[in-house]
Amino acid sequence: MIAQILKAFQPRYGLFSSFFFLIFLFLDEKYDFLSIFAFKRKKRHMRCRFAPIAILCGLMLMAGACKNRSAKNPTVSKPVKGIYDKESADRMGEASPSKIADTADKGAGKTKTWPRAMELPAPVKGKPEQLLRRTGYYVSYNANLKVPNWVAWHLTAAHTEGRNYRDGHEFYEDEEVAWPRATNDDYRNSKYDRGHLCPSGDNKWDKMAQRESFLFTNICPQNHQLNKGDWNDLEQQCRYWAKKMGDLYVVAGPVFYHGAQKTIGRNGVAVPDAFFKVLLSDGRRAKAIGFLYPNDGGDYEMDRCVRSVDEIERLTGFDFFPLLDDGVEDVIEAASNRKMIDDWQVEKAVAFYRDKDR
């Protein structure tokens, strides 16, 4: 009987009803409302017996109402405002949060279920790919090269802050990918840094996100000067833009101009010729920008490394931000270098880092 009443009880009214029910019980202790329903000789005995149970039921109803209210508004990543292409989203499909797409080559006959997330490129064509979902990012892993095809993440203003620093974290193997795979031994004495694609600095917001940023499936062999210099400057600039604009959709990865010409370690970890990073902002109007940095020790100013998203797509063969409306995508991905530099105020960033180095 009680279970049926609770089941029929409307959650949207539960919070208010339970509150007034508890007030009624409190006032009854003072003004003796329930005396009209009980014999005088049994009244106090009945109240003393049932009042604690009634109060407990009232508290349970309030807790249930609060739980139902919070369940109605789960946190979800927001799509780009006004430029989301539903047809593209339906074409790509959607995976559950815990599902990982299987490794698949072109023509392998395996069906991928691709998550719907604005930061994700379209499925890779003609290359090995295993999609891995981490706390702070997605990885398209290439088992032949032992490095990612790309890493993608949604960088929000809130994710640029936190107390989960990189201190004490060590690089470690990703056991979700097949052997052979990258290990610390492959980088030892290689003269290359273990370069993050989704940086540690973008993952201070969560303990597990920070730890997972040190998985080797998020790492590439990177020139030491690039890792500590220009690439680090770009990472800091992205966090500044995320704070200023509210959020960014980011994809970063290696570039191989003529396949893997060089490897390190006994597991054959491929050394990239360059690195790319593409950004999408959904501020008052959509805009995108790309960057390309050679994997050497050169000191390059940021505005000299600006590239259109279309150019990065031609170099890599990837299709970035496929959930964008086609009309919007065509315009922002083909923007000229001058327009991108002006829209993103890259020259201010160049001046800042030039002054900092002095």
C-alpha positions in Angstrom: 0.0 0.0 0.0 2.7 2.5 1.0 4.9 1.5 -2.0 2.0 2.2 -4.3 1.4 5.6 -2.8 5.1 6.5 -3.1 5.2 5.3 -6.7 2.2 7.4 -7.6 3.6 10.4 -5.8 4.5 13.0 -8.3 8.2 14.0 -7.9 7.7 17.5 -9.1 5.3 18.1 -6.2 7.2 16.0 -3.7 9.6 18.6 -2.5 6.9 21.1 -1.6 4.4 18.6 -0.3 6.9 16.9 2.0 8.0 20.3 3.3 4.5 21.3 4.3 3.9 17.8 5.7 6.8 18.2 8.1 5.7 21.7 9.1 2.2 20.3 9.9 3.7 17.6 12.2 5.7 20.3 14.0 2.8 22.5 14.5 0.7 19.6 15.7 3.0 19.0 18.6 2.3 22.6 19.7 -1.4 23.1 18.8 -2.7 19.5 18.9 -4.3 19.3 15.4 -4.6 15.5 15.5 -6.8 15.4 18.6 -9.9 15.6 16.4 -9.0 12.3 14.9 -8.2 10.3 18.0 -9.8 9.5 21.4 -8.4 11.7 24.1 -7.1 8.8 26.1 -5.2 7.4 23.1 -4.3 10.6 21.3 -0.9 11.2 22.9 0.0 7.5 22.7 -0.8 7.4 19.0 1.2 10.6 18.2 4.2 9.4 20.1 4.1 6.1 18.3 3.5 7.3 14.8 5.1 10.8 14.7 8.7 9.5 14.2 7.6 7.2 11.4 5.7 10.1 9.7 8.7 12.4 10.0 10.9 9.7 8.5 8.6 9.2 5.6 8.5 12.9 5.0 12.3 13.1 4.9 12.4 10.1 2.4 9.9 11.8 0.1 12.0 15.0 0.2 15.2 13.1 -0.7 13.4 11.2 -3.5 12.1 14.4 -4.9 15.5 16.1 -4.9 17.0 13.0 -6.6 14.4 13.1 -9.3 14.9 16.8 -9.9 18.6 16.4 -10.3 18.2 13.4 -12.6 16.1 15.5 -15.0 19.1 17.7 -15.9 22.2 15.6 -16.6 25.4 17.4 -17.6 25.9 17.0 -21.4 28.5 18.5 -23.7 26.9 21.3 -25.7 26.9 21.3 -29.5 28.1 24.3 -31.4 25.3 26.9 -31.2 23.4 27.3 -34.5 25.9 25.4 -36.7 25.2 21.7 -35.8 24.4 19.5 -38.7 21.9 16.9 -37.6 22.2 14.9 -40.9 25.9 14.5 -40.4 25.4 13.4 -36.8 22.8 10.8 -37.8 25.1 9.5 -40.5 28.0 9.1 -38.0 25.8 7.4 -35.4 26.3 7.5 -31.6 28.0 5.3 -29.1 27.3 4.8 -25.4 29.8 6.6 -23.1 31.6 3.4 -22.3 31.8 1.9 -25.7 35.1 1.8 -27.6 35.1 1.4 -31.4 37.0 -1.6 -32.6 40.2 -1.5 -34.7 39.2 -1.3 -38.4 41.1 -0.9 -41.6 39.4 0.2 -44.8 37.6 -2.8 -46.3 38.1 -4.8 -43.1 34.4 -5.5 -43.0 33.9 -4.2 -39.4 31.2 -1.7 -38.6 32.2 1.3 -36.4 29.8 3.0 -34.1 31.1 6.5 -34.0 30.3 8.8 -31.0 28.7 12.1 -31.7 31.0 14.8 -30.4 31.9 18.0 -32.2 35.6 17.7 -31.6 35.8 14.3 -33.3 37.0 14.0 -36.9 35.3 11.6 -39.3 36.5 7.9 -39.2 39.9 7.6 -40.8 40.1 6.1 -44.3 42.9 3.8 -45.4 44.7 3.7 -42.1 44.5 1.4 -39.0 42.4 3.0 -36.4 41.3 2.1 -32.9 39.1 4.7 -31.2 39.8 5.0 -27.4 37.7 7.2 -25.1 39.5 8.7 -22.1 38.3 11.0 -19.3 39.6 14.1 -21.0 40.0 13.2 -24.7 39.5 10.7 -27.6 42.3 8.9 -29.4 42.4 7.5 -32.9 45.3 5.0 -32.5 47.4 3.7 -35.3 48.7 0.2 -34.5 51.2 0.2 -37.4 52.9 3.5 -36.4 52.5 2.9 -32.6 51.3 6.6 -32.3 47.9 8.3 -32.6 46.4 9.3 -35.9 44.9 12.2 -33.9 43.8 13.1 -30.3 40.7 15.3 -29.9 39.2 17.0 -26.9 36.7 19.7 -25.8 38.7 22.4 -23.9 36.4 24.4 -21.7 37.4 27.4 -19.5 36.8 25.2 -16.4 39.2 22.6 -17.7 42.1 25.1 -17.9 42.2 25.2 -14.1 42.5 22.7 -11.3 44.9 21.3 -8.7 45.7 17.9 -10.3 49.2 18.8 -11.5 51.6 16.6 -13.4 54.0 16.2 -10.5 54.5 12.6 -9.6 52.9 11.2 -12.8 54.9 8.8 -15.0 54.4 7.8 -18.6 52.9 4.3 -19.0 51.8 1.8 -21.6 48.2 1.6 -22.8 47.2 -1.9 -22.2 44.0 -1.5 -24.3 46.1 -1.6 -27.5 47.7 -4.6 -28.9 51.4 -5.6 -28.5 53.9 -4.4 -29.8 53.2 -0.9 -28.5 55.2 2.1 -27.3 57.0 1.8 -23.9 59.5 3.9 -22.0 62.3 1.8 -23.3 61.6 2.9 -26.8 62.2 6.5 -25.9 65.3 5.9 -23.8 68.4 7.3 -25.5 66.3 8.2 -28.6 67.0 12.0 -28.3 63.3 12.6 -28.5 60.9 13.8 -25.9 57.7 12.0 -25.0 55.5 14.8 -26.4 51.9 15.1 -25.3 49.2 15.7 -27.9 46.4 16.5 -25.3 48.6 18.3 -22.9 48.9 17.7 -19.2 48.0 21.4 -18.6 44.5 20.8 -20.2 43.8 18.0 -17.7 44.4 19.6 -14.3 40.6 19.6 -13.7 40.4 15.9 -12.9 42.8 13.4 -11.3 42.0 10.5 -13.7 42.2 12.9 -16.7 45.7 14.0 -15.6 46.8 10.4 -15.2 45.5 9.3 -18.5 47.2 12.2 -20.3 50.5 10.2 -19.7 49.3 7.1 -21.6 51.6 6.4 -24.6 48.6 6.5 -26.9 48.6 10.2 -26.2 52.3 10.6 -26.9 54.6 11.0 -29.9 58.3 11.3 -30.3 58.9 15.1 -30.3 62.0 17.2 -30.7 63.0 18.6 -27.3 63.2 22.2 -28.4 59.8 22.0 -30.0 58.3 20.3 -27.0 59.6 22.9 -24.5 59.3 25.8 -26.8 56.9 26.5 -29.7 54.5 23.6 -29.0 54.3 24.6 -25.3 53.6 28.2 -26.3 50.7 27.0 -28.5 49.3 24.9 -25.7 49.3 27.9 -23.3 47.8 30.1 -26.0 44.9 27.5 -26.5 44.2 27.7 -22.7 44.1 31.5 -22.9 41.7 31.3 -25.9 39.5 28.8 -24.0 39.3 31.1 -21.0 38.5 34.1 -23.2 36.0 32.4 -25.5 34.5 29.9 -23.1 35.5 26.7 -24.9 37.4 25.3 -27.9 37.2 22.0 -29.8 40.7 20.8 -30.4 42.4 18.1 -32.6 46.1 17.5 -32.6 48.3 14.9 -34.2 51.4 13.9 -36.1 52.1 14.5 -39.8 54.0 12.0 -42.0 54.8 13.5 -45.4 56.0 10.2 -46.9 55.1 7.6 -44.4 57.2 6.6 -41.4 60.7 7.4 -42.5 62.2 7.0 -39.0 61.3 4.9 -35.9 62.7 4.6 -32.4 63.0 1.7 -30.1 62.6 -2.0 -30.7 58.9 -1.6 -31.0 59.3 0.7 -34.0 57.5 3.9 -32.7 57.2 6.2 -35.7 58.8 9.7 -35.6 56.6 12.4 -37.1 57.8 14.9 -39.7 55.6 17.6 -38.2 52.7 18.2 -35.8 49.3 19.8 -36.5 46.7 21.4 -34.3 43.2 22.6 -35.4 40.8 24.6 -33.3 37.1 25.4 -33.6 35.4 28.2 -31.6 31.6 28.5 -31.2 31.5 32.1 -29.9 29.2 34.7 -31.4 30.2 33.4 -34.8 32.0 30.2 -35.6 35.7 30.4 -36.6 38.5 27.9 -37.0 42.3 27.9 -37.3 45.1 25.4 -37.9 48.8 25.3 -37.0 51.6 23.2 -38.4 55.0 22.9 -36.7 58.0 21.0 -38.1 59.3 18.4 -35.7 62.8 20.0 -35.4 64.5 22.5 -33.2 63.6 25.6 -35.1 62.3 28.6 -33.4 59.1 29.5 -35.3 56.8 32.5 -34.6 53.2 31.4 -34.1 51.8 33.5 -37.0 54.2 31.8 -39.4 52.8 28.4 -38.5 49.1 29.3 -39.2 47.5 27.1 -41.7 43.9 26.7 -42.9 41.9 23.7 -41.7 41.5 22.7 -45.3 45.3 22.6 -45.8 45.7 20.4 -42.7 43.0 18.1 -44.0 44.9 17.8 -47.3 48.1 17.0 -45.5 46.6 14.4 -43.2 43.6 13.0 -45.1 41.4 13.6 -42.1 38.0 15.3 -42.1 37.8 17.7 -39.2 34.6 18.8 -37.5 32.2 16.8 -39.8 29.2 17.7 -37.6 29.4 21.3 -38.7 26.8 22.5 -41.1 28.4 22.1 -44.6 27.9 25.8 -45.5 29.6 27.0 -42.3 32.4 24.3 -42.6 33.3 25.3 -46.1 33.7 29.0 -45.1 35.6 28.7 -41.9 37.9 25.9 -42.9 39.0 27.7 -46.1 39.7 31.0 -44.4 42.9 32.8 -45.5 45.9 33.0 -43.2 45.4 36.7 -42.8 41.8 36.4 -41.8 42.6 33.7 -39.3 45.5 35.7 -37.8 43.1 38.7 -37.4 40.2 36.7 -36.1 42.2 35.0 -33.5 44.5 37.9 -32.8 47.6 35.7 -33.2 50.0 38.6 -33.6 49.2 39.6 -30.0 50.2 36.1 -28.9 53.4 36.4 -31.0 54.3 39.7 -29.3 53.5 38.3 -25.8 55.8 35.2 -26.3 58.5 37.3 -27.9 58.5 39.7 -24.9 58.4 36.8 -22.5 61.5 35.2 -24.1 63.4 38.5 -23.6 
